Amino acid sequence: MSIPSEPEAAAPAVPLARNGSSGDVFDGPLEARAAGVHLRIETRLRECGVDTRAVRDCFVWNGLQAEIGAEGGPEFEETFLELAGAEFAAQAARTRNSLDRALLCLWVHHGSVRAWNHTYRVDLLTKCMIRFETTVRESWGLDEEPDESVALALRLCDLVRAEILLEDRLKTGSRARYEQALNEVVAAFGEILDETEGLSDPIAGYVRDEVGVRQEYHLVLRRAFRALAAVSGGQKWKYELRKELQHLANSWPFSSVELSKLNAHRQALERLQAAQKANRRWMRVDEGRIVYLFPFGVTGLDYETITSRLRQSCERPASPDLLRPTAILDHFTYHADIWEPRLETDKRFDGMEMALPNVRLRVDDGNTEELAASIRFSPMGVHCLRLERTLTDVYPSDLHAAMFRAAREHGTIEVTCRDSGRTWDRLARFARDLLQKQLPVQLEGDANSERGRRDAPPIEVHRGRSHVLLRVLRASERKFEYGPHVGDDGSEMVQDGHRLLTLVGASVLLHAAPDAKESLWDWVRLADDHSRQIWNQRNQGDLLISTENTTVIAALDAPNFISGDLEAIAEFTACLSGTLAAWNHQLDSYRAGVTESIAAYNTPGADRSAQLEAIKASRTRMLGFESETRQVISLLHSPSLLRSPSNSAALRRLLAESGTDEQLETFEAGLGEVMADQSEATLQRWEGDRQQRIRDSLTAAVSALSVCAAISIWQAAGLWTPLGWSAVTAVVAVWAVVYVMRRWVSYYGVWATALRIAKAPFALFRRARGGRE
């Protein structure tokens, strides 16, 4: 990211618009990087009546996203852009002249740059900037009556979008696309510098100053890129970036952000030059396999219902928006021998697999990757979307880019799937669309026969953390990174994990998949972190590396079926995050349900019996959930899940190294808190209240009958008139009925009590009829 800004200054409340006057006269060029220049712009805009804070908040969407939806899908974007567009239109209408309108554009430029320094949602940022330009062009009528100063300020905003696009190209890992975008940005800066040459108005001066600095920054960036490409290709490139940065820091008003990014390129270049000088060898993966896992859990359905509904959905006519499976397999455990077959069906890691059409990633004109795709469902609740491809002749830069493919922050590429006319812009969005939009539709089942009861829990898909599994089958060491002039000379096979980690680029294997990129060679700056390594799992030199979102298997001198066993275990471990997401959701839902039932029970006039039954059913489901989850957790750490003791040991080590054990402990602690909460005591108290009402009603009825019996005796003795005793009897009966009704109306509520009274004759009739039969 690029340009920092000075801290926000506290500004007074927005005054009413004034016509023509200003406390700060802009009669000379504005210095773009001068101290306080943005405060001057903000003050002038506020004097015009513009709410600068509201404009700035149009580039702050984290709070709004939390209100609309955590996933941040198209619905969130549409809502946000609609609100931002309305705010832009309102503030643009408050500007009265060309200078104020241009200053508003400069303020938006300032706000967009601040947002760029803090967000990875650059796609949303660029859409917001486009919405601003579209709005003000229409509001100010720029298409009919062009304004040079405003157009110049808007072009400065366009340059920020071009820089964001450059960063997006960087995050694709494509050298060709990045170099092309870098050249285009430098050329665009040069064009606007030529156009502003000789202009002395404040807006032109501001734009010329800012563009001049940014052009010099990107020129240095391009020189660093070319030097890094040359050195990694084995060329002797004498370029001392350290000296140039010292000169630039003294002669140009570069910000700390700009200098830090250039300094990161310097460190990468110097490390590559040091490796070249020491004749260090490069790592190349000659053959391997990379698997992208998107784990998820499903709540609201059991495994049998899931599989039956998915099979039925495949038999129905397919919607054009849904991906239709190419095949459905009953078992996905290709390495079936490692799993214990004598376990009960619901305890085995096995199940249905839906094979999907291949997914194609088009990174650039010369790089297209094709992934085999499938969705796996297990009775244990361990489900995942799995995408796999083969790696051939991959060097560290390309390997690092491949491990970045599953990240949400990846750059824009073209993702397509056979038999589907849709296109996605990154792999993570394809997975999100498939799991959270298409899969729930297929799980809904037939609307006529399988929609289920009204009290059935909703069907929800809960995503876990994406995971990258890399399996190195063959590796070699080379003199330098691949280039067109390099053949196979100087290659040597690597057959030991210790040797593999000494090569240039091996640091890529030791770290989690990135969520950002600073350069195409940022991997060379990674530290040699040996804290997540598992050595000699079977043979001497076998290497297994487990991080937060990656697993690397390099058993280079072992048969493929040995590393295949480890791959199956690693996949199982990685997919547990989706199961835990579903489990934690059920805990949260139970807590929320208990709180809601207690609040409803204490509401006057509510049907308390319904809340009693609801919390009973919820408690019963939670007891079953507790038993099920504790069985699964104990099975994970028992030797009975896998047939081989060595594989069981590998699973236990992976659970510990990947952090899954810690997550399981956190879940168990939460489960223990839920099961030990006050819901059981509340249930007992409510049940006691219901029993007390029954006893009170019976006591009232017996008392009324006793009084009526006494009245009958007194009436037979002739102690009073029959009419008087009849009146007393009626009063006693009415009292008893009113008392009982009052007790039960306060418990059931008015409507529920009336409904029960209305249904009582039918219930008695059915009971009597059943007794006769």
C-alpha positions in Angstrom: 0.0 0.0 0.0 1.1 3.5 -0.5 0.5 6.9 0.9 0.1 7.7 4.5 -1.7 10.8 5.9 -1.3 12.9 8.9 -3.5 12.0 11.9 -7.1 13.2 11.8 -7.5 16.6 13.3 -10.4 17.4 15.5 -12.8 19.6 13.4 -15.7 21.8 14.6 -19.3 21.0 13.8 -20.4 21.6 10.2 -21.5 25.3 9.8 -24.1 26.5 7.5 -22.9 27.2 3.9 -21.6 30.7 3.3 -21.4 32.4 -0.1 -18.0 33.2 -1.3 -15.9 33.9 1.8 -13.2 31.8 3.3 -10.7 32.2 6.1 -8.0 30.6 4.0 -7.4 32.1 0.6 -6.1 29.6 -2.0 -4.4 32.1 -4.3 -1.2 30.1 -4.9 -0.1 26.5 -5.5 -1.0 23.9 -2.8 2.0 21.8 -1.7 0.6 18.3 -1.7 3.0 16.9 1.0 3.1 20.1 3.2 2.2 19.8 6.8 -1.4 20.7 7.5 -2.4 20.9 3.8 -5.3 18.5 4.3 -6.4 20.4 7.4 -6.5 23.6 5.2 -8.6 21.7 2.6 -10.9 20.3 5.3 -11.4 23.8 6.9 -12.3 25.4 3.5 -14.8 22.6 2.7 -16.4 22.9 6.1 -16.8 26.7 5.6 -18.7 25.7 2.4 -21.0 23.5 4.4 -19.5 20.2 3.4 -19.5 17.5 6.1 -16.0 16.2 5.6 -16.4 13.6 8.2 -19.4 12.1 6.4 -17.3 12.0 3.2 -14.5 10.3 5.0 -16.8 7.8 6.5 -17.9 6.7 3.1 -14.6 4.9 2.9 -15.1 3.1 6.3 -17.2 0.0 5.9 -16.2 -2.4 8.7 -19.0 -1.2 11.0 -21.6 -1.3 8.2 -20.4 -4.7 7.1 -20.8 -6.1 10.7 -24.4 -4.8 10.7 -25.3 -6.2 7.2 -23.4 -9.4 7.2 -20.0 -10.8 8.1 -19.4 -12.4 4.8 -19.5 -9.1 2.9 -21.2 -10.5 -0.2 -22.8 -8.6 -3.1 -25.8 -7.6 -1.0 -23.4 -5.7 1.4 -21.6 -4.0 -1.5 -24.9 -2.8 -3.0 -26.1 -1.4 0.2 -22.9 0.3 1.0 -22.5 1.8 -2.4 -26.1 3.0 -2.4 -25.5 4.8 1.0 -22.2 6.2 -0.1 -23.6 7.5 -3.4 -26.4 9.3 -1.6 -23.9 10.9 0.8 -21.6 12.0 -2.1 -24.6 13.6 -3.9 -25.6 15.5 -0.8 -22.1 16.9 -0.1 -21.4 17.7 -3.8 -24.6 19.8 -3.9 -23.1 22.1 -1.2 -20.1 23.2 -3.3 -20.7 26.5 -5.1 -17.6 27.1 -7.3 -14.9 25.3 -9.2 -12.3 25.6 -6.5 -14.5 24.1 -3.8 -15.5 21.2 -6.1 -11.9 20.4 -6.9 -11.0 20.6 -3.2 -13.8 18.1 -2.5 -12.2 15.7 -5.1 -8.8 16.2 -3.3 -10.5 15.4 0.0 -11.9 12.2 -1.5 -8.4 11.4 -2.8 -7.1 11.8 0.7 -9.8 9.6 2.2 -9.4 6.9 -0.4 -5.6 6.8 0.2 -6.2 6.5 4.0 -8.6 3.6 3.4 -6.1 1.9 1.1 -3.6 1.9 3.9 -5.9 -0.1 6.1 -8.1 -2.4 4.0 -7.7 -5.4 1.8 -11.2 -4.8 0.3 -9.6 -2.8 -2.6 -12.4 -4.0 -4.9 -14.9 -2.2 -2.8 -12.6 0.8 -2.5 -12.4 1.2 -6.2 -16.1 0.8 -6.7 -16.7 3.5 -4.1 -14.3 5.8 -5.9 -16.1 5.1 -9.2 -19.4 5.8 -7.5 -18.0 9.2 -6.4 -16.9 10.2 -9.8 -20.1 9.1 -11.4 -22.1 11.0 -8.8 -20.3 14.3 -9.0 -20.1 14.3 -12.8 -23.9 14.0 -12.9 -24.4 16.5 -10.0 -22.1 19.1 -11.4 -22.9 18.5 -15.1 -19.2 18.0 -16.0 -20.0 16.1 -19.2 -21.9 19.1 -20.5 -19.6 21.9 -19.1 -16.1 20.5 -18.4 -14.1 22.1 -15.6 -10.3 21.8 -16.0 -9.4 22.0 -12.3 -12.1 19.5 -11.2 -11.2 17.2 -14.1 -7.5 17.4 -12.9 -8.5 16.5 -9.3 -10.6 13.6 -10.6 -7.7 12.3 -12.7 -5.6 12.2 -9.5 -8.3 9.9 -8.0 -8.1 7.8 -11.2 -4.3 7.4 -10.6 -5.0 6.0 -7.1 -7.3 3.4 -8.8 -4.5 2.6 -11.2 -2.1 2.0 -8.3 -4.7 -0.2 -6.6 -4.9 -2.2 -9.8 -1.1 -2.5 -9.8 -1.2 -4.0 -6.3 -4.0 -6.3 -7.4 -1.8 -7.6 -10.2 1.0 -8.1 -7.8 -1.2 -10.3 -5.6 -1.9 -12.6 -8.6 1.8 -13.6 -8.6 2.0 -13.0 -12.4 5.2 -11.2 -13.4 3.8 -10.4 -16.9 0.7 -8.8 -15.5 2.5 -6.9 -12.8 5.2 -5.5 -15.1 2.6 -4.4 -17.7 0.6 -2.6 -15.0 3.7 -1.0 -13.5 4.7 0.4 -16.9 1.1 1.7 -17.5 1.2 3.5 -14.1 4.5 5.1 -14.8 3.3 6.3 -18.2 0.1 7.7 -16.7 2.0 9.7 -14.2 4.3 11.1 -16.9 1.3 12.2 -19.0 -0.3 14.2 -16.2 3.0 15.8 -15.3 3.3 17.0 -18.9 -0.2 18.4 -18.8 0.3 20.4 -15.5 3.7 21.8 -16.6 3.6 25.6 -16.3 0.2 25.7 -14.5 0.2 27.8 -11.4 -3.3 27.5 -9.9 -3.7 25.7 -6.5 -5.2 22.5 -7.8 -2.6 22.0 -10.6 0.2 22.7 -8.1 -1.2 20.1 -5.7 -1.6 17.5 -8.4 1.8 18.1 -9.9 3.5 17.8 -6.5 1.7 14.6 -5.6 2.2 13.0 -9.1 5.8 13.9 -9.2 6.5 12.0 -5.9 4.5 9.0 -6.9 6.1 8.8 -10.3 9.6 8.8 -8.7 8.4 6.1 -6.3 7.2 3.9 -9.1 10.3 4.4 -11.1 12.4 3.2 -8.2 9.9 0.3 -7.8 10.4 -0.6 -11.5 14.2 -0.5 -11.2 13.9 -2.8 -8.1 11.6 -5.2 -9.9 13.9 -5.5 -12.9 16.9 -6.0 -10.6 15.1 -8.7 -8.6 14.0 -10.5 -11.8 17.6 -10.4 -13.2 19.3 -11.6 -10.0 16.8 -14.4 -9.5 17.4 -15.5 -13.1 21.2 -15.7 -12.4 22.4 -12.5 -14.0 25.0 -10.3 -12.4 23.0 -7.2 -11.8 24.9 -4.4 -10.0 22.3 -2.3 -8.4 22.7 -0.8 -5.0 19.2 0.1 -3.9 20.5 1.0 -0.4 22.4 4.1 -1.7 19.5 5.2 -3.9 17.1 5.0 -1.0 19.4 7.2 1.1 19.5 9.7 -1.7 15.7 9.6 -2.2 15.0 10.0 1.6 16.9 13.2 1.6 15.8 14.7 -1.8 12.2 13.6 -2.0 9.3 14.0 0.4 8.7 10.3 0.5 6.4 9.1 3.3 7.4 6.4 5.8 5.0 3.9 4.1 6.6 4.5 0.7 10.1 4.2 2.1 9.2 1.0 4.1 7.9 -0.7 1.0 11.0 0.2 -1.0 13.1 -0.9 1.9 11.4 -4.3 1.8 12.4 -4.6 -1.9 16.0 -3.6 -0.9 16.2 -6.4 1.7 14.8 -8.9 -0.8 17.3 -7.8 -3.5 20.3 -7.9 -1.0 19.3 -11.4 0.1 19.2 -12.6 -3.4 22.5 -11.0 -4.2 24.0 -12.6 -1.1 22.7 -16.0 -2.1 24.1 -15.5 -5.6 27.5 -14.5 -4.2 27.6 -17.5 -2.0 26.6 -19.8 -4.9 23.6 -21.1 -3.0 21.4 -23.5 -4.8 17.7 -22.9 -5.6 14.9 -25.2 -4.7 12.6 -26.5 -7.5 9.6 -28.7 -7.1 9.9 -31.0 -10.1 6.7 -32.9 -9.2 4.1 -32.3 -6.5 0.5 -31.9 -5.7 -1.3 -29.0 -4.1 -4.7 -29.3 -2.6 -6.9 -26.4 -1.5 -9.3 -27.3 1.2 -12.4 -25.3 2.2 -13.8 -27.1 5.3 -17.4 -26.6 6.4 -19.9 -28.0 8.8 -23.7 -28.3 8.4 -26.3 -27.8 11.1 -29.9 -28.6 10.9 -29.5 -31.9 9.1 -28.0 -35.3 9.9 -25.7 -37.1 7.5 -28.3 -39.5 6.1 -30.7 -36.6 5.3 -27.8 -34.6 3.7 -26.9 -37.5 1.3 -30.5 -38.3 0.4 -31.4 -34.7 -0.4 -28.2 -34.2 -2.5 -29.0 -37.3 -4.5 -32.5 -36.1 -5.1 -31.3 -32.6 -6.1 -29.1 -34.2 -8.7 -32.0 -36.1 -10.2 -34.2 -32.9 -10.5 -33.7 -30.6 -13.5 -30.7 -28.5 -12.8 -30.9 -24.7 -12.4 -28.4 -22.8 -14.6 -27.0 -21.1 -11.5 -26.1 -24.4 -9.8 -23.1 -26.6 -10.5 -24.3 -30.1 -11.4 -22.1 -33.0 -10.1 -20.4 -35.2 -12.7 -20.6 -38.2 -10.4 -21.6 -39.2 -6.9 -19.4 -41.7 -5.0 -20.4 -43.6 -1.9 -16.9 -43.6 -0.5 -14.1 -41.0 -0.8 -11.4 -42.8 1.2 -9.0 -43.6 -1.6 -6.5 -44.7 1.1 -9.0 -46.9 2.8 -6.5 -49.2 4.5 -5.4 -46.6 7.0 -8.8 -46.1 8.5 -10.2 -48.6 10.9 -13.0 -50.4 9.1 -14.5 -52.1 12.2 -15.8 -48.8 13.6 -19.4 -47.9 13.6 -20.6 -46.2 10.4 -21.1 -42.8 12.1 -17.6 -42.9 13.5 -15.6 -43.6 10.4 -14.0 -40.9 8.3 -15.7 -41.9 5.1 -18.7 -40.9 3.2 -20.2 -39.5 0.0 -18.2 -37.5 -2.5 -19.8 -35.3 -5.2 -17.4 -34.9 -8.1 -17.7 -31.5 -9.7 -16.6 -30.2 -13.1 -13.0 -29.1 -13.2 -12.3 -25.5 -12.1 -10.0 -23.4 -14.3 -7.9 -20.5 -13.0 -6.6 -18.1 -15.7 -3.9 -16.0 -14.1 -2.5 -14.5 -17.3 -2.1 -15.4 -21.0 0.6 -17.9 -20.3 -0.6 -19.4 -17.0 -3.8 -21.4 -16.7 -4.3 -23.9 -13.8 -6.9 -26.6 -13.9 -8.2 -28.0 -10.6 -10.1 -31.2 -10.0 -13.0 -30.3 -7.7 -15.2 -32.3 -5.3 -17.3 -31.9 -2.1 -16.9 -34.6 0.6 -19.4 -35.4 3.3 -18.6 -37.6 6.3 -20.9 -39.0 9.0 -18.5 -37.5 11.5 -19.5 -34.1 10.3 -16.1 -33.5 8.7 -17.0 -32.0 5.3 -14.9 -30.0 2.8 -14.7 -28.6 -0.7 -11.5 -30.0 -2.2 -9.6 -28.6 -5.2 -6.5 -30.3 -6.4 -3.9 -29.9 -9.1 -0.5 -31.2 -10.0 2.7 -29.1 -9.8 5.4 -29.4 -12.3 8.8 -27.6 -12.4 7.8 -24.9 -9.9 10.3 -22.4 -8.4 9.8 -20.5 -5.1 8.1 -17.4 -6.6 5.5 -19.5 -8.4 5.1 -21.9 -5.5 4.5 -19.0 -3.1 1.9 -17.6 -5.5 0.2 -21.0 -5.8 0.0 -21.2 -2.0 -1.7 -17.8 -2.0 -4.5 -18.9 -4.4 -7.0 -19.8 -1.7 -6.8 -16.5 0.2 -9.6 -14.0 0.1 -7.0 -11.2 -0.4 -5.7 -12.8 -3.7 -5.6 -10.6 -6.8 -8.3 -10.7 -9.5 -8.1 -13.6 -11.8 -10.6 -15.5 -14.0 -12.2 -18.5 -12.3 -14.5 -20.6 -14.5 -16.1 -24.0 -14.1 -17.1 -26.3 -16.9 -20.8 -26.4 -17.8 -21.3 -23.1 -16.0 -21.6 -19.8 -17.7 -20.5 -17.9 -14.5 -17.1 -16.4 -13.8 -15.6 -15.6 -10.5 -12.7 -13.2 -9.8 -10.9 -15.4 -7.3 -10.9 -18.9 -5.9 -12.1 -17.9 -2.4 -15.3 -16.3 -3.9 -16.0 -19.4 -6.0 -15.8 -21.5 -2.8 -18.0 -19.0 -0.9 -20.6 -19.0 -3.6 -20.6 -22.8 -3.9 -20.8 -23.5 -0.1 -23.0 -20.7 1.2 -25.4 -20.1 -1.7 -25.6 -23.2 -4.0 -25.2 -26.0 -1.4 -27.9 -24.7 1.0 -30.3 -24.6 -1.9 -29.5 -28.3 -2.7 -29.9 -29.2 0.9 -33.4 -27.7 1.2 -34.8 -30.8 -0.5 -38.2 -31.0 -2.2 -40.4 -28.1 -1.2 -43.6 -30.3 -1.2 -42.4 -33.4 0.8 -39.2 -32.7 2.6 -39.3 -29.1 3.9 -39.9 -30.5 7.4 -41.6 -29.4 10.6 -42.0 -25.8 11.5 -39.9 -26.3 14.7 -37.0 -27.9 12.7 -33.7 -26.0 13.1 -32.7 -24.0 10.1 -30.2 -25.5 7.6 -27.0 -23.6 7.7 -23.5 -24.1 6.3 -20.6 -22.9 8.5 -17.2 -22.4 6.9 -13.9 -23.2 8.6 -10.5 -21.9 7.8 -9.2 -22.6 4.3 -6.1 -24.8 4.2 -3.4 -25.5 1.6 -1.9 -29.0 1.5 1.4 -29.3 -0.4 2.9 -32.7 -1.2 6.4 -32.6 -2.7 7.0 -35.8 -4.6 10.2 -34.9 -6.4 12.5 -31.9 -5.9 15.8 -30.8 -7.3 18.4 -28.0 -6.6 19.3 -25.6 -9.4 21.8 -22.8 -9.9 19.2 -20.1 -10.0 15.5 -19.5 -10.7 14.0 -20.5 -14.0 14.5 -18.3 -17.0 14.2 -18.8 -20.8 17.9 -19.2 -21.1 18.2 -22.0 -18.5 18.2 -25.6 -19.3 18.5 -28.7 -17.1 22.2 -28.3 -16.6 23.4 -28.3 -13.1 20.3 -30.0 -11.6 20.6 -32.4 -8.8 17.9 -34.5 -7.1 17.1 -33.7 -3.5 16.3 -36.8 -1.4 16.5 -35.5 2.1 14.3 -33.0 4.0 17.3 -31.5 5.7 19.0 -30.7 2.4 15.7 -29.3 1.0 15.5 -26.7 3.8 19.0 -25.3 3.0 18.1 -24.3 -0.5 17.0 -20.8 -1.6 13.2 -20.7 -1.5 12.8 -23.4 1.2 11.4 -20.7 3.5 8.2 -20.8 1.5 7.5 -24.3 2.9 8.0 -23.2 6.5 5.3 -20.5 6.8 1.6 -20.2 6.6 0.1 -19.1 3.3 0.2 -15.3 3.1 -2.6 -12.9 3.2 -0.7 -10.1 1.4 2.2 -9.6 -0.9 4.8 -6.8 -0.9 6.7 -8.0 -4.0 7.0 -11.1 -6.1 10.1 -12.1 -4.1 8.8 -11.3 -0.6 9.2 -15.0 0.2 13.0 -14.5 0.3 12.7 -12.4 3.4 10.8 -15.0 5.4 12.6 -16.3 8.5 13.6 -19.9 8.9 10.9 -20.9 11.4 11.6 -24.5 12.5 8.9 -24.6 15.2 6.3 -26.4 13.2 8.4 -29.2 11.8 8.0 -32.9 12.4 11.0 -35.0 11.4 11.5 -38.6 10.6 7.8 -39.6 10.9 8.8 -42.9 9.1 12.1 -42.7 7.3 15.2 -40.7 8.1 14.9 -37.2 6.5 11.1 -37.3 6.0 9.7 -33.8 6.6 6.2 -32.8 7.7 5.5 -29.1 8.3 2.2 -27.9 9.9 1.2 -24.3 10.2 -2.0 -22.4 10.8 -3.3 -22.9 7.2 -0.7 -25.1 5.4 0.7 -28.6 5.6 3.8 -29.6 3.7 4.7 -33.2 3.2 8.2 -34.0 1.7 9.0 -37.7 2.1 11.4 -37.6 -0.9 13.1 -41.0 -0.5 9.9 -42.9 0.4 7.3 -44.5 -1.9 4.4 -42.3 -2.8 1.9 -44.4 -0.9 3.8 -43.5 2.3 3.4 -39.8 1.8 -0.2 -40.5 0.6 -1.1 -41.9 4.0 0.3 -38.7 5.6 -1.7 -36.6 3.1 -5.0 -38.3 4.0 -4.3 -37.7 7.7 -3.3 -34.1 7.1 -6.6 -33.5 5.1 -8.6 -34.9 7.9 -6.9 -32.7 10.4 -7.3 -29.6 8.3 -11.1 -30.3 7.7 -11.8 -30.3 11.5 -12.0 -26.5 11.5 -15.3 -26.7 9.6 -16.6 -29.2 12.2 -15.6 -27.0 15.0 -17.3 -24.0 13.3 -20.6 -25.9 13.3 -20.1 -27.1 16.8 -19.4 -23.6 18.2 -22.5 -22.3 16.3 -24.6 -24.9 18.0 -23.3 -23.8 21.4 -24.0 -20.2 20.6 -27.5 -21.1 19.4 -28.2 -23.0 22.5 -27.2 -20.1 24.7 -29.3 -17.7 22.7 -32.3 -20.0 22.8 -32.1 -20.5 26.6 -31.8 -16.7 27.1 -34.8 -16.1 24.8 -36.9 -18.8 26.6 -36.2 -17.3 30.0 -37.1 -13.8 28.7 -40.3 -15.1 27.2 -41.2 -17.1 30.3 -41.0 -13.9 32.4 -43.2 -11.9 30.0 -46.7 -11.3 31.4 -49.3 -13.2 29.5 -46.9 -15.5 27.7 -47.5 -19.2 27.2 -45.1 -20.5 29.8 -45.8 -24.1 29.1 -44.5 -23.6 25.6 -41.3 -22.1 26.9 -41.0 -25.0 29.4 -41.4 -27.5 26.5 -39.0 -25.6 24.4 -36.2 -25.5 27.0 -36.8 -29.2 27.7 -36.4 -30.1 24.0 -33.4 -27.8 23.7 -31.8 -29.4 26.8 -32.5 -32.9 25.4 -30.9 -32.0 22.1 -27.9 -30.5 23.9 -27.4 -33.6 25.9 -27.3 -35.6 22.7 -25.0 -33.1 21.1 -22.7 -33.3 24.1 -22.5 -37.1 23.9 -21.9 -37.0 20.2 -19.1 -34.4 20.2 -17.3 -35.9 23.2 -17.3 -39.3 21.4 -15.8 -37.7 18.3 -13.1 -35.8 20.3 -12.2 -38.9 22.3 -12.0 -40.9 19.0 -9.6 -38.3 17.6 -7.1 -39.1 20.3 -7.7 -42.8 20.6 -5.7 -45.4 18.6 -8.9 -46.9 17.2 -9.6 -44.4 14.4 -6.6 -45.5 12.4 -5.3 -49.0 11.8 -1.6 -48.2 12.1 -0.1 -47.1 15.4 2.4 -44.9 13.5 -0.4 -43.2 11.6 -2.2 -42.6 14.9 1.0 -41.0 16.3 1.2 -38.8 13.2 -2.4 -37.7 13.7 -1.8 -36.8 17.3 1.3 -34.8 16.4 -0.6 -33.0 13.6 -3.5 -32.2 16.0 -1.0 -30.6 18.4 1.2 -28.7 15.8 -1.7 -27.3 13.8 -3.4 -25.8 16.8 -6.5 -28.1 16.5 -5.9 -29.5 20.0 -6.0 -26.1 21.4 -9.3 -25.3 19.6 -10.8 -28.6 20.8 -9.8 -27.7 24.4 -11.5 -24.3 24.0 -14.6 -26.0 22.6 -14.7 -28.5 25.4 -14.4 -25.7 28.0 -17.3 -23.9 26.4 -19.3 -27.1 26.2 -18.7 -27.7 29.9 -19.8 -24.2 30.8 -23.0 -24.7 28.8 -23.8 -28.0 30.4 -23.1 -26.6 33.8 -25.2 -23.4 33.3 -28.4 -22.5 35.1 -30.7 -24.0 32.4 -31.1 -27.2 34.4 -31.9 -25.3 37.6 -34.3 -23.1 35.6 -36.0 -26.1 34.1 -36.5 -27.6 37.6 -37.8 -24.3 38.9 -40.3 -24.0 36.0 -41.4 -27.6 36.5 -41.9 -27.0 40.2 -44.0 -23.9 39.3 -46.1 -26.0 37.0 -46.6 -28.7 39.6 -47.5 -26.1 42.3 -50.2 -24.7 40.0 -51.6 -28.2 39.5 -51.6 -28.7 43.3 -53.2 -25.3 43.9 -55.9 -26.1 41.3 -56.6 -29.4 42.8 -56.8 -27.9 46.3 -59.2 -25.3 45.1 -61.4 -27.9 43.4 -61.4 -30.2 46.4 -62.2 -27.2 48.7 -65.1 -26.1 46.5 -66.5 -29.7 46.4 -66.2 -29.9 50.2 -68.0 -26.6 50.7 -70.7 -27.7 48.2 -71.1 -31.0 50.1 -71.5 -29.2 53.4 -74.0 -26.9 51.8 -76.0 -29.9 50.7 -76.1 -31.3 54.3 -77.1 -27.9 55.7 -79.8 -27.5 53.0 -81.2 -31.0 53.8 -81.3 -30.0 57.5 -83.5 -27.1 56.6 -81.1 -24.5 58.2 -81.9 -21.9 55.4 -83.9 -21.4 52.3 -83.1 -23.5 49.2 -82.7 -20.3 47.1 -80.1 -18.9 49.5 -78.1 -22.1 49.6 -78.2 -22.3 45.7 -76.8 -18.8 45.6 -74.0 -19.7 48.0 -73.2 -22.8 46.0 -73.0 -20.8 42.8 -70.7 -18.3 44.4 -68.4 -21.1 45.6 -68.4 -22.7 42.2 -67.6 -19.5 40.4 -64.9 -18.7 42.9 -63.3 -22.1 42.2 -63.5 -21.7 38.4 -62.2 -18.1 38.5 -59.3 -19.1 40.8 -58.3 -22.1 38.7 -58.6 -20.1 35.4 -56.6 -17.2 36.8 -53.8 -19.6 37.8 -53.7 -21.3 34.4 -54.3 -18.1 32.3 -51.3 -16.6 34.1 -49.3 -19.7 33.1 -50.5 -20.5 29.6 -51.6 -17.0 28.5 -55.0 -16.0 27.3 -54.9 -17.3 23.7 -53.2 -20.6 24.6 -55.8 -21.2 27.4 -58.7 -20.4 25.1 -57.3 -22.7 22.5 -56.8 -25.5 25.1 -60.4 -25.1 26.3 -61.7 -25.2 22.7 -59.7 -28.4 22.0 -60.7 -30.1 25.2 -64.0 -31.7 24.0 -62.2 -33.1 20.9 -59.4 -34.5 23.0 -61.9 -36.2 25.4 -63.8 -37.6 22.5 -60.7 -39.1 20.9 -59.6 -40.5 24.3 -62.9 -42.1 24.9 -63.0 -43.5 21.4 -59.6 -44.9 21.8 -60.6 -46.5 25.1 -63.6 -48.3 23.5 -61.4 -49.6 20.7 
